[in-house]
Amino acid sequence: MTQSKINEFIERGKYKQGRRDIKGAYEEYSNLIKYDSKQVEGYSLRGYLNLWYFCEFEDAKNDFKKALEIEPNHARACYGYGSVLCKFGEINAGVRYLEKSVEVEPSSSIYHEIGDHKLFLKEDQEALEAFINAAEIELKDKYCFYENAIESFDKAVTLLVENKEYENAIKYLKKIIEIRRIAEREDYEPNDYDEDECKEFYDPCFEIKRMQRLFSQDWYLKNIMKVPSKEELYKNQFHIEFLTIDGEWKRLDTFTFYEFDR
């Protein structure tokens, strides 16, 4: 079969899939496999339909497995096979294929999925790395979805807080604030957000309050009443209210947010 003929099957299948004619797309991919049983794209594309549209997990597993027998490093087949293994409860095996997929073709959404599975497996450090990778890859994408990057960074922050890594948590909260500012400057509209919801999306109030709490924990819980120097305060972009008694800095019980450099 010529490459042009192969492309015709794939293009017709994708066209029908885009038109929500899933049955028609399935037939095109099946016909491609029928005419050339070594076509990895046919198995991979049909596997996705079985997995995500028809929920025929066993058929999907067989399609992806066949695709990987033909081309072991096929990124989308690795992802599909890993996903279906996870659905069967084979999380460790599934994650290995997801990781193989991003080695070949880095993907924000797949890294985020790896992070969620690592959380389930209680592998916090690996989950943290996956969420950070997911956010950073998303931000580099030409068609970046800022809300996805924020979600990934937010999960990273939660893990850092749980492990009392407050300074790193603050670092990524600052990144979320910067993303919200960029989104506002670009008049970015997250999916399914109305005008009022966009205003809320641009507002970094939640992250600012969270940073204030973390800053307090970082210096006064971890260091047990160790009073930071003025240089440390400015470095962390916060202003804490202090009272001078006998020439020493003493902490008051209130603190206010020090505005970021714009």
Secondary structure, DSSP 8 states (H G I E B T S, - for coil): --HHHHHHHHHHHHHHHHTT-HHHHHHHHHHHHHH-TT-HHHHHHHHHIIIIIS--HHHHHHHHHHHHHH-TT-HHHHHHHHHHHHHTT-HHHHHHHHHHHHHHS--HHHHHHHHHHHHHTT-HHHHHHHHHHHHHHHHHSTT--HHHHHHHHHHHHHHHHHTT-HHHHHHHHHHHHHHHHHHHHTT---TT--HHHHHHHH--HHHHHHHHHHHHHHHHTTTTS----HHHHHHTT-EEEEEEETTEEEEEEEEE------
